[in-house]
Amino acid sequence: MPECLCYIFHYMALDLNHVIDQSIDIETGRPSVPAVHGVDAFLDKVVKPIYDVLEAEVKFSRNGTKPHSAWRNYDDVNEYFWSRRVFRRLQWPLSPARSFFIKPGNPGRIGKTGFVEQRSFWNVYRSFDRVWVMLILFFQAAMIVAWDGHTPWFSLRYRDIQIRVLSVFITWAALRIVQAVLDAGTQYSLVRTDTIFLAVRMVLKVLVAVGWTITFIVLYVRMWNQRWHDRRWSFSANSRVLNYLEAAAVFLIPQVLALVLFIRILLLPTAARGLSCGARLLENSA
């Protein structure tokens, strides 16, 4: 647990600095001594409490057969030390009375802190939602084009079919509702008093997805209403199409940014290795 080790090192380094600087303890008026000192003090006051927590969680899990949301695993204990709040919660030296050390089944115990795996068939969709979205949208667009009975490149010449293909954005927004609801349904056990922001984020994701779905439906209906009113794709009808496309462009911005960031993260190590190799070649040639 590297984060836990960093937490321990942080306080031990502070104690060492106080000893080296010969600081005076404001409570005793004497030279500072490490907060954890004495015979086997490190084992008894640091190692053993953390080990007892892990041991209790393993026993409570019944060899991993209990639901994943009911017990803390290695990642949960490790991720607990990611937040700055841990310095205020645990302090130093470690106190077994803190909520982190409360054994499973007792009130006040800290629950899950990381990803919660819910054993459900819906994980097939939630874990690969981008793949499912791509397949569903492609299938919808293919069905719309194929329904005309002509070749795709011939059917797509007609404005009616082009506009029908744009209905994929309604489906996409609806699929985001499904994803947001599944996120909330599988990760609700992470919500506590100190993680209320997580609950707010879950609710906002659902509301935003619902808002986009309603927006696309309204704009789509307005396009067709104007088209049937004018009996053709008039200037007014095309203006409604432009409004729909503008909304779609805004809808796509987060998706494009996520793709750009993913590509950047993927390529940065490769670029760094390339620059390093280039620098070594220049040094060798010099």
Backbone as numpy.savetxt, mean C-alpha at the origin, in Angstrom:
# Nx Ny Nz CAx CAy CAz Cx Cy Cz
15.36 -9.26 12.61 14.52 -8.07 12.61 15.40 -6.83 12.61
15.80 -6.37 11.44 16.76 -5.25 11.37 16.24 -3.97 12.00
14.93 -3.66 11.83 14.41 -2.42 12.41 14.44 -2.48 13.94
14.14 -3.64 14.48 14.21 -3.81 15.93 15.64 -3.64 16.43
16.60 -4.19 15.70 18.01 -4.03 16.07 18.43 -2.56 16.00
17.92 -1.84 15.01 18.23 -0.41 14.90 17.68 0.35 16.10
16.49 -0.03 16.54 15.89 0.62 17.71 16.77 0.39 18.95
17.20 -0.84 19.14 18.05 -1.16 20.29 19.38 -0.42 20.19
19.97 -0.42 19.00 21.25 0.25 18.80 21.14 1.75 19.08
20.02 2.34 18.69 19.81 3.78 18.89 19.95 4.14 20.37
19.26 3.40 21.22 19.29 3.73 22.65 20.61 3.33 23.30
21.19 2.23 22.86 22.48 1.84 23.42 23.57 2.84 23.03
23.47 3.39 21.81 24.43 4.42 21.40 24.25 5.68 22.23
23.00 6.04 22.55 22.77 7.20 23.40 23.37 6.99 24.79
23.15 5.79 25.34 23.73 5.49 26.65 25.26 5.57 26.61
25.84 5.05 25.54 27.30 5.08 25.42 27.81 6.52 25.33
27.10 7.36 24.59 27.50 8.76 24.48 27.45 9.46 25.83
26.42 9.16 26.61 26.31 9.77 27.94 27.47 9.34 28.84
27.86 8.07 28.73 28.96 7.58 29.55 30.28 8.20 29.11
30.51 8.27 27.80 31.76 8.84 27.29 31.85 10.33 27.63
30.73 11.04 27.52 30.73 12.48 27.82 30.69 12.76 29.32
30.59 11.69 30.12 30.51 11.83 31.58 29.36 12.76 31.98
28.22 12.52 31.35 27.04 13.33 31.64 26.53 13.01 33.04
25.84 13.98 33.62 25.27 13.83 34.95 23.79 13.51 34.83
23.37 12.47 35.52 21.95 12.09 35.52 21.17 13.13 36.31
20.18 13.76 35.68 19.44 14.85 36.33 18.57 14.32 37.48
18.28 13.03 37.51 17.45 12.48 38.57 18.26 12.10 39.80
19.46 11.59 39.58 20.28 11.14 40.71 21.41 12.10 41.06
21.78 12.95 40.10 22.89 13.85 40.33 24.24 13.17 40.25
24.26 11.95 39.77 25.49 11.18 39.64 25.82 10.97 38.17
27.06 10.52 37.88 27.40 10.24 36.48 26.44 9.23 35.87
26.12 9.44 34.62 25.15 8.58 33.93 25.70 7.17 33.78
24.80 6.21 33.91 25.12 4.81 33.65 24.12 4.30 32.63
24.45 3.27 31.87 23.50 2.74 30.89 22.17 2.36 31.54
21.09 2.60 30.81 19.77 2.26 31.34 19.63 0.77 31.57
20.31 -0.02 30.75 20.30 -1.47 30.91 21.69 -1.88 31.38
21.82 -2.22 32.64 23.12 -2.60 33.17 22.93 -3.65 34.25
23.99 -4.35 34.56 23.93 -5.41 35.55 24.21 -6.76 34.92
24.21 -7.78 35.76 24.50 -9.14 35.29 23.34 -9.65 34.44
23.66 -10.06 33.23 22.66 -10.58 32.28 21.51 -9.60 32.04
21.76 -8.32 32.24 20.68 -7.34 32.10 20.19 -7.25 30.66
21.10 -7.31 29.71 20.69 -7.20 28.30 19.79 -8.37 27.90
20.15 -9.57 28.36 19.32 -10.74 28.04 17.96 -10.65 28.71
17.94 -10.23 29.97 16.70 -10.23 30.74 15.77 -9.09 30.36
16.33 -7.91 30.04 15.50 -6.73 29.84 15.29 -6.35 28.38
16.07 -6.93 27.48 15.94 -6.58 26.06 15.60 -7.81 25.22
16.45 -8.82 25.28 16.27 -9.99 24.42 15.06 -10.81 24.84
14.95 -11.10 26.13 13.88 -11.99 26.60 12.48 -11.44 26.36
12.20 -10.15 26.64 10.84 -9.65 26.37 10.43 -9.78 24.91
11.36 -9.48 24.00 11.03 -9.59 22.57 10.87 -11.05 22.18
11.72 -11.90 22.70 11.60 -13.34 22.41 10.28 -13.89 22.93
9.87 -13.46 24.12 8.61 -13.94 24.69 7.42 -13.53 23.83
7.49 -12.34 23.24 6.40 -11.89 22.36 6.30 -12.81 21.15
7.43 -13.08 20.52 7.43 -13.95 19.34 6.98 -15.37 19.69
7.43 -15.87 20.83 7.05 -17.22 21.24 5.54 -17.31 21.49
4.99 -16.29 22.15 3.55 -16.30 22.44 2.73 -16.23 21.16
3.18 -15.43 20.19 2.45 -15.32 18.93 2.50 -16.63 18.15
3.65 -17.31 18.17 3.78 -18.58 17.46 2.85 -19.63 18.07
2.80 -19.68 19.39 1.91 -20.64 20.05 0.45 -20.31 19.77
0.14 -19.02 19.76 -1.24 -18.60 19.53 -1.69 -18.92 18.11
-0.75 -18.96 17.17 -1.09 -19.21 15.77 -1.43 -20.67 15.50
-1.14 -21.56 16.48 -1.37 -23.00 16.30 -0.67 -23.51 15.04
0.60 -23.21 15.01 1.45 -23.65 13.89 0.99 -23.06 12.56
0.48 -21.82 12.62 0.07 -21.12 11.41 -1.29 -21.50 10.88
-2.05 -22.29 11.63 -3.37 -22.72 11.14 -4.47 -21.71 11.45
-4.24 -20.81 12.40 -5.25 -19.80 12.71 -5.25 -18.74 11.62
-6.33 -17.97 11.50 -6.38 -16.91 10.48 -5.20 -15.96 10.61
-4.70 -15.52 9.48 -3.53 -14.65 9.45 -3.77 -13.35 10.21
-5.02 -12.91 10.25 -5.34 -11.64 10.91 -5.39 -11.76 12.43
-5.29 -12.98 12.97 -5.45 -13.18 14.41 -4.14 -13.13 15.17
-3.01 -13.20 14.49 -1.73 -13.23 15.21 -0.68 -12.45 14.44
0.33 -12.01 15.17 1.41 -11.22 14.58 2.54 -12.14 14.15
3.01 -11.96 12.95 4.14 -12.74 12.47 5.41 -11.89 12.48
6.44 -12.42 11.86 7.74 -11.73 11.84 7.62 -10.33 11.25
6.90 -10.21 10.12 6.78 -8.92 9.45 6.07 -7.89 10.33
5.03 -8.32 11.05 4.30 -7.39 11.90 5.18 -6.84 13.02
5.94 -7.72 13.64 6.83 -7.27 14.71 7.91 -6.36 14.15
8.43 -6.71 12.99 9.48 -5.91 12.37 8.96 -4.54 11.96
7.79 -4.51 11.31 7.24 -3.25 10.82 6.75 -2.35 11.94
6.55 -2.92 13.12 6.16 -2.09 14.26 7.24 -1.05 14.57
8.48 -1.37 14.26 9.59 -0.48 14.57 9.89 0.49 13.43
9.06 0.49 12.38 9.28 1.42 11.27 8.90 2.85 11.65
7.88 3.00 12.48 7.32 4.31 12.77 8.11 5.01 13.88
8.14 6.33 13.81 8.78 7.11 14.87 8.01 7.01 16.18
6.73 6.64 16.07 5.92 6.54 17.29 6.44 5.48 18.25
7.24 4.55 17.73 7.74 3.48 18.58 8.63 4.03 19.69
9.32 5.15 19.46 10.16 5.73 20.50 9.33 6.24 21.66
8.12 6.70 21.35 7.24 7.18 22.41 6.50 6.03 23.08
6.22 4.99 22.32 5.44 3.88 22.88 6.28 2.97 23.77
7.45 2.54 23.28 8.25 1.58 24.02 9.21 2.24 25.00
9.80 3.36 24.55 10.80 4.07 25.34 11.97 3.14 25.66
12.73 3.49 26.69 13.91 2.71 27.04 14.23 2.89 28.51
14.50 1.82 29.26 14.53 0.42 28.83 13.13 -0.13 28.55
13.08 -1.24 27.87 11.81 -1.84 27.50 11.01 -2.22 28.74
9.72 -1.91 28.69 8.84 -2.22 29.81 7.83 -3.28 29.40
7.77 -4.41 30.08 6.78 -5.45 29.73 5.34 -4.98 29.85
5.12 -3.83 30.50 3.75 -3.34 30.66 3.23 -2.66 29.40
4.11 -2.38 28.44 3.68 -1.73 27.21 2.80 -2.65 26.39
1.93 -2.03 25.58 0.96 -2.82 24.81 1.62 -3.76 23.82
2.83 -3.43 23.39 3.53 -4.30 22.44 3.81 -5.67 23.04
4.01 -5.72 24.36 4.39 -6.97 25.02 3.20 -7.72 25.60
2.00 -7.21 25.42 0.81 -7.91 25.92 0.60 -9.17 25.09
0.36 -10.28 25.77 0.23 -11.56 25.09 -1.11 -11.67 24.36
-1.18 -12.52 23.35 -2.43 -12.70 22.59 -3.58 -13.12 23.50
-4.76 -12.58 23.19 -5.94 -12.91 23.97 -6.21 -11.96 25.11
-5.27 -11.04 25.39 -5.45 -10.07 26.47 -5.81 -8.71 25.89
-6.64 -7.94 26.60 -7.04 -6.61 26.09 -5.86 -5.65 26.04
-5.90 -4.75 25.06 -4.85 -3.75 24.92 -3.68 -4.19 24.08
-3.71 -5.41 23.58 -2.59 -5.92 22.78 -2.53 -5.23 21.42
-1.32 -4.95 20.95 -1.12 -4.40 19.62 -1.38 -5.50 18.59
-2.22 -5.21 17.62 -2.56 -6.20 16.61 -1.65 -6.14 15.41
-2.21 -6.42 14.26 -1.44 -6.43 13.02 -0.95 -5.03 12.70
0.26 -4.97 12.14 0.81 -3.68 11.74 1.11 -3.61 10.25
1.17 -4.75 9.58 1.49 -4.78 8.16 0.35 -5.35 7.35
0.70 -6.00 6.26 -0.30 -6.58 5.37 -1.05 -7.71 6.06
-2.37 -7.73 5.90 -3.20 -8.77 6.48 -3.68 -9.69 5.36
-3.30 -10.93 5.44 -3.72 -11.90 4.42 -5.03 -12.54 4.85
-6.06 -12.33 4.05 -7.34 -12.96 4.30 -7.50 -14.12 3.33
-7.75 -15.31 3.88 -7.92 -16.48 3.02 -9.27 -16.39 2.32
-9.24 -15.97 1.07 -10.47 -15.76 0.32 -10.19 -15.94 -1.16
-11.23 -16.37 -1.87 -11.13 -16.51 -3.32 -10.87 -15.15 -3.98
-11.32 -14.07 -3.33 -11.17 -12.73 -3.90 -9.71 -12.29 -3.96
-8.83 -12.98 -3.24 -7.41 -12.65 -3.34 -6.87 -12.89 -4.75
-7.52 -13.79 -5.48 -7.11 -14.03 -6.87 -7.26 -12.76 -7.68
-8.31 -11.99 -7.39 -8.50 -10.71 -8.09 -7.66 -9.60 -7.46
-7.69 -9.53 -6.13 -7.03 -8.42 -5.46 -5.52 -8.42 -5.67
-4.91 -9.60 -5.68 -3.46 -9.68 -5.82 -3.00 -9.41 -7.25
-3.87 -9.64 -8.22 -3.50 -9.44 -9.62 -4.53 -8.54 -10.30
-4.93 -7.48 -9.61 -6.03 -6.64 -10.11 -5.68 -5.98 -11.44
-4.43 -5.59 -11.64 -4.06 -4.93 -12.90 -4.20 -5.88 -14.08
-3.84 -7.13 -13.86 -3.98 -8.12 -14.94 -5.45 -8.34 -15.25
-6.28 -8.47 -14.21 -7.70 -8.68 -14.42 -8.35 -7.49 -15.11
-7.96 -6.29 -14.69 -8.52 -5.09 -15.32 -8.17 -5.06 -16.80
-6.92 -5.35 -17.12 -6.50 -5.35 -18.52 -7.30 -6.37 -19.33
-7.46 -7.58 -18.79 -8.17 -8.63 -19.52 -9.65 -8.28 -19.70
-10.27 -7.77 -18.64 -11.70 -7.45 -18.72 -11.95 -6.30 -19.69
-11.13 -5.26 -19.63 -11.31 -4.13 -20.54 -11.05 -4.53 -21.99
-10.03 -5.35 -22.19 -9.75 -5.80 -23.56 -10.91 -6.65 -24.09
-11.45 -7.52 -23.23 -12.57 -8.36 -23.65 -13.78 -7.51 -23.99
-14.05 -6.48 -23.18 -15.19 -5.61 -23.45 -15.02 -4.88 -24.78
-13.84 -4.30 -24.99 -13.60 -3.58 -26.24 -13.68 -4.52 -27.44
-13.13 -5.73 -27.29 -13.17 -6.69 -28.40 -14.60 -7.11 -28.72
-15.42 -7.28 -27.69 -16.82 -7.66 -27.91 -17.58 -6.54 -28.63
-17.32 -5.30 -28.25 -18.01 -4.17 -28.89 -17.65 -4.10 -30.37
-16.37 -4.25 -30.66 -15.93 -4.15 -32.06 -16.41 -5.37 -32.86
-16.33 -6.55 -32.26 -16.71 -7.77 -32.98 -18.22 -7.85 -33.21
-19.00 -7.21 -32.35 -20.46 -7.28 -32.47 -20.96 -6.66 -33.77
-20.17 -5.78 -34.34 -20.57 -5.13 -35.60 -20.55 -6.10 -36.77
-19.78 -7.16 -36.63 -19.75 -8.18 -37.68 -18.74 -7.94 -38.77
-17.97 -6.87 -38.67 -16.95 -6.58 -39.67 -15.56 -6.70 -39.02
-14.56 -6.50 -39.84 -13.21 -6.53 -39.31 -13.00 -5.33 -38.38
-12.11 -5.46 -37.38 -11.94 -4.36 -36.41 -11.57 -3.04 -37.06
-10.61 -3.06 -38.00 -10.18 -1.80 -38.60 -11.28 -1.15 -39.44
-12.24 -1.96 -39.90 -13.36 -1.40 -40.64 -14.42 -0.85 -39.68
-14.70 -1.60 -38.61 -15.73 -1.19 -37.65 -15.34 0.10 -36.93
-14.06 0.25 -36.62 -13.62 1.41 -35.85 -13.65 2.70 -36.66
-14.02 2.63 -37.93 -14.19 3.86 -38.70 -15.46 4.59 -38.31
-16.42 3.87 -37.75 -17.72 4.46 -37.40 -17.64 5.11 -36.02
-18.18 6.31 -35.93 -18.13 7.05 -34.68 -18.93 6.34 -33.58
-20.05 5.72 -33.94 -20.86 5.04 -32.92 -20.05 3.97 -32.20
-19.31 3.19 -32.96 -18.52 2.12 -32.35 -17.36 2.70 -31.55
-16.76 3.77 -32.05 -15.69 4.42 -31.31 -16.18 4.88 -29.93
-17.38 5.46 -29.91 -17.92 5.95 -28.64 -18.29 4.79 -27.73
-18.79 3.71 -28.30 -19.12 2.54 -27.47 -17.87 1.96 -26.81
-16.76 2.00 -27.53 -15.50 1.50 -26.96 -15.09 2.33 -25.75
-15.44 3.61 -25.76 -15.09 4.47 -24.62 -15.80 4.06 -23.33
-16.78 3.18 -23.44 -17.46 2.72 -22.22 -16.54 1.89 -21.33
-15.35 1.54 -21.83 -14.43 0.77 -21.00 -14.00 1.57 -19.76
-14.07 2.90 -19.85 -13.70 3.71 -18.69 -14.72 3.56 -17.56
-15.98 3.34 -17.93 -16.99 3.08 -16.90 -16.68 1.77 -16.20
-16.36 0.76 -16.99 -16.00 -0.54 -16.41 -14.75 -0.43 -15.55
-13.77 0.32 -16.04 -12.52 0.48 -15.29 -12.79 1.13 -13.93
-13.60 2.18 -13.93 -13.92 2.85 -12.67 -14.69 1.92 -11.74
-15.60 1.11 -12.30 -16.35 0.16 -11.48 -15.43 -0.90 -10.88
-14.43 -1.33 -11.64 -13.47 -2.30 -11.12 -12.62 -1.70 -10.00
-12.40 -0.40 -10.06 -11.68 0.25 -8.96 -12.52 0.28 -7.69
-13.83 0.33 -7.85 -14.70 0.21 -6.66 -14.51 -1.16 -6.03
-14.50 -2.19 -6.88 -14.31 -3.56 -6.37 -12.98 -3.66 -5.64
-11.93 -3.10 -6.23 -10.61 -3.16 -5.61 -10.60 -2.42 -4.27
-11.20 -1.23 -4.23 -11.22 -0.45 -2.99 -12.01 -1.16 -1.89
-13.12 -1.77 -2.26 -13.93 -2.50 -1.28 -13.17 -3.72 -0.76
-12.48 -4.42 -1.65 -11.69 -5.57 -1.23 -10.54 -5.16 -0.31
-9.90 -4.03 -0.62 -8.84 -3.53 0.25 -9.37 -3.26 1.65
-10.52 -2.59 1.71 -11.11 -2.29 3.02 -11.55 -3.56 3.73
-12.10 -4.52 2.97 -12.59 -5.74 3.60 -11.49 -6.64 4.11
-10.32 -6.60 3.48 -9.23 -7.48 3.89 -8.27 -6.84 4.88
-8.24 -5.50 4.92 -7.27 -4.81 5.77 -7.92 -4.08 6.95
-9.20 -4.33 7.20 -9.89 -3.59 8.26 -9.29 -3.86 9.64
-8.68 -5.04 9.83 -8.13 -5.37 11.15 -6.92 -4.52 11.49
-6.37 -3.79 10.52 -5.24 -2.90 10.80 -5.69 -1.59 11.44
-6.98 -1.30 11.36 -7.48 -0.01 11.83 -7.57 -0.03 13.35
-6.89 0.94 13.95 -6.94 1.14 15.40 -7.02 2.64 15.65
-7.01 3.00 16.91 -7.10 4.41 17.26 -5.94 5.21 16.70
-4.74 4.61 16.71 -3.56 5.33 16.24 -3.35 5.18 14.74
-4.20 4.41 14.08 -4.09 4.28 12.62 -5.41 4.67 11.96
-6.09 5.65 12.54 -7.38 6.06 12.00 -7.24 6.62 10.59
-6.06 7.15 10.27 -5.84 7.67 8.92 -5.98 6.57 7.88
-5.63 5.34 8.26 -5.77 4.21 7.34 -7.24 3.98 7.00
-8.10 4.09 8.00 -9.54 3.93 7.76 -10.07 5.04 6.86
-9.59 6.26 7.11 -10.01 7.38 6.26 -9.58 7.16 4.82
-8.36 6.65 4.64 -7.86 6.40 3.28 -8.69 5.33 2.58
-9.09 4.29 3.31 -9.92 3.24 2.72 -11.26 3.79 2.26
-11.87 4.62 3.12 -13.17 5.19 2.77 -13.04 6.13 1.58
-11.98 6.93 1.57 -11.78 7.87 0.46 -11.56 7.13 -0.86
-10.85 6.01 -0.82 -10.63 5.24 -2.05 -11.96 4.76 -2.62
-12.85 4.30 -1.75 -14.16 3.84 -2.22 -14.96 5.01 -2.78
-14.96 6.14 -2.06 -15.74 7.29 -2.51 -15.22 7.85 -3.84
-13.89 7.90 -3.99 -13.32 8.39 -5.24 -13.68 7.47 -6.40
-13.59 6.16 -6.17 -13.94 5.21 -7.23 -15.41 5.33 -7.61
-16.28 5.48 -6.61 -17.71 5.67 -6.89 -17.93 6.97 -7.65
-17.22 8.02 -7.24 -17.35 9.31 -7.92 -16.96 9.24 -9.39
-15.85 8.55 -9.68 -15.43 8.40 -11.07 -16.44 7.58 -11.87
-16.97 6.54 -11.28 -17.96 5.72 -11.99 -19.19 6.54 -12.35
-19.69 7.31 -11.40 -20.86 8.15 -11.65 -20.54 9.20 -12.71
-19.34 9.78 -12.61 -18.95 10.81 -13.58 -18.93 10.27 -15.00
-18.31 9.11 -15.18 -18.25 8.53 -16.52 -19.63 8.14 -17.04
-20.48 7.62 -16.17 -21.83 7.24 -16.60 -22.60 8.47 -17.06
-22.52 9.54 -16.27 -23.26 10.77 -16.62 -22.75 11.34 -17.94
-21.43 11.43 -18.09 -20.87 11.99 -19.33 -21.18 11.09 -20.53
-21.18 9.79 -20.32 -21.47 8.86 -21.41 -22.92 8.99 -21.87
-23.82 9.08 -20.91 -25.25 9.23 -21.25 -25.49 10.57 -21.95
-24.82 11.61 -21.50 -24.99 12.92 -22.13 -24.52 12.90 -23.59
-23.44 12.16 -23.87 -22.97 12.06 -25.25 -24.05 11.47 -26.15
-24.60 10.36 -25.71 -25.58 9.68 -26.55 -26.90 10.45 -26.62
-27.29 11.10 -25.55 -28.51 11.91 -25.59 -28.39 13.03 -26.62
-27.22 13.68 -26.63 -27.00 14.74 -27.59 -26.95 14.19 -29.01
-26.37 13.02 -29.15 -26.29 12.41 -30.48 -27.68 12.06 -31.01
-28.53 11.46 -30.17 -29.88 11.12 -30.63 -30.75 12.36 -30.82
-30.48 13.39 -30.03 -31.24 14.63 -30.19 -30.92 15.30 -31.53
-29.64 15.30 -31.90 -29.24 15.94 -33.15 -29.30 14.98 -34.34
-29.53 13.71 -34.08 -29.61 12.67 -35.10 -28.28 12.46 -35.85
-27.23 12.97 -35.29 -25.90 12.77 -35.88 -24.87 13.25 -34.85
-23.62 13.00 -35.19 -22.57 13.47 -34.30 -22.25 14.92 -34.67
-23.07 15.80 -34.13 -22.95 17.23 -34.41 -21.81 17.84 -33.59
-21.66 19.14 -33.76 -20.62 19.85 -32.99 -20.90 19.74 -31.49
-22.17 19.86 -31.11 -22.52 19.76 -29.69 -22.24 18.36 -29.15
-22.58 17.36 -29.96 -22.32 15.98 -29.52 -20.82 15.71 -29.40
-20.06 16.21 -30.36 -18.61 16.03 -30.29 -18.00 16.79 -29.11
-18.62 17.90 -28.73 -18.15 18.62 -27.54 -18.35 17.77 -26.29
-19.47 17.04 -26.25 -19.70 16.13 -25.12 -18.66 15.01 -25.11
-18.30 14.55 -26.31 -17.25 13.52 -26.41 -15.92 14.07 -25.88
-15.63 15.31 -26.22 -14.39 15.93 -25.74 -14.39 16.04 -24.21
-15.52 16.37 -23.63 -15.62 16.42 -22.16 -15.34 15.06 -21.54
-15.87 14.04 -22.18 -15.65 12.67 -21.69 -14.16 12.31 -21.76
-13.52 12.67 -22.87 -12.10 12.36 -23.03 -11.24 13.15 -22.04
-11.64 14.37 -21.75 -10.90 15.16 -20.75 -10.98 14.50 -19.37
-12.17 14.02 -19.03 -12.32 13.31 -17.75 -11.48 12.04 -17.74
-11.46 11.34 -18.87 -10.66 10.11 -18.97 -9.18 10.41 -18.81
-8.73 11.55 -19.36 -7.32 11.92 -19.24 -6.95 12.17 -17.78
-7.83 12.86 -17.05 -7.58 13.10 -15.63 -7.58 11.78 -14.86
-8.49 10.90 -15.23 -8.58 9.59 -14.58 -7.31 8.78 -14.78
-6.66 8.96 -15.93 -5.47 8.17 -16.25 -4.19 8.72 -15.62
-4.21 9.95 -15.14 -2.99 10.56 -14.61 -2.36 9.71 -13.50
-3.12 9.27 -12.47 -2.49 8.43 -11.43 -1.93 7.13 -11.98
-2.62 6.55 -12.97 -2.13 5.29 -13.54 -0.81 5.51 -14.28
-0.72 6.61 -15.01 0.51 6.91 -15.75 1.66 7.20 -14.78
1.37 7.97 -13.73 2.41 8.28 -12.75 2.91 7.01 -12.06
1.99 6.11 -11.73 2.40 4.85 -11.10 3.29 4.04 -12.04
2.94 4.04 -13.32 3.76 3.31 -14.30 5.14 3.93 -14.44
5.19 5.27 -14.48 6.48 5.95 -14.61 7.36 5.68 -13.39
6.78 5.75 -12.20 7.55 5.49 -10.99 8.04 4.05 -10.95
7.19 3.12 -11.40 7.59 1.72 -11.42 8.77 1.51 -12.37
8.69 2.11 -13.55 9.78 1.97 -14.52 11.05 2.62 -13.98
10.88 3.76 -13.32 12.06 4.45 -12.77 12.74 3.61 -11.70
11.94 3.04 -10.80 12.50 2.19 -9.75 13.16 0.96 -10.35
12.55 0.45 -11.41 13.08 -0.76 -12.05 14.40 -0.48 -12.76
14.53 0.71 -13.34 15.71 1.01 -14.14 16.84 1.64 -13.34
16.55 2.21 -12.17 17.59 2.88 -11.40 18.76 1.95 -11.04
18.50 0.74 -10.51 19.65 -0.14 -10.21 20.48 -0.46 -11.45
19.80 -0.69 -12.58 20.53 -1.00 -13.81 21.38 0.19 -14.26
20.79 1.39 -14.17 21.54 2.59 -14.56 22.73 2.81 -13.62
22.52 2.56 -12.33 23.61 2.75 -11.37 24.75 1.78 -11.65
24.39 0.52 -11.96 25.44 -0.44 -12.28 26.17 -0.05 -13.56
25.42 0.48 -14.54 26.06 0.90 -15.78 27.02 2.05 -15.57
26.62 3.03 -14.74 27.50 4.15 -14.45 28.74 3.70 -13.68
28.53 2.75 -12.76 29.66 2.25 -11.99 30.66 1.52 -12.89
30.13 0.69 -13.79 31.02 -0.02 -14.72 31.76 0.97 -15.63
31.03 2.00 -16.08 31.66 3.01 -16.93 32.77 3.75 -16.21
32.53 4.06 -14.93 33.55 4.76 -14.15 34.80 3.89 -13.98
34.57 2.60 -13.72 35.72 1.70 -13.56 36.51 1.57 -14.86
35.79 1.52 -15.98 36.49 1.43 -17.27 37.33 2.66 -17.53
36.78 3.84 -17.17 37.54 5.07 -17.36 38.78 5.09 -16.47
38.63 4.60 -15.23 39.77 4.57 -14.33 40.85 3.62 -14.86
40.41 2.46 -15.36 41.39 1.50 -15.87 42.10 2.02 -17.12
41.33 2.71 -17.97 41.94 3.23 -19.19 42.91 4.37 -18.89
42.60 5.11 -17.81 43.50 6.20 -17.44 44.79 5.65 -16.83
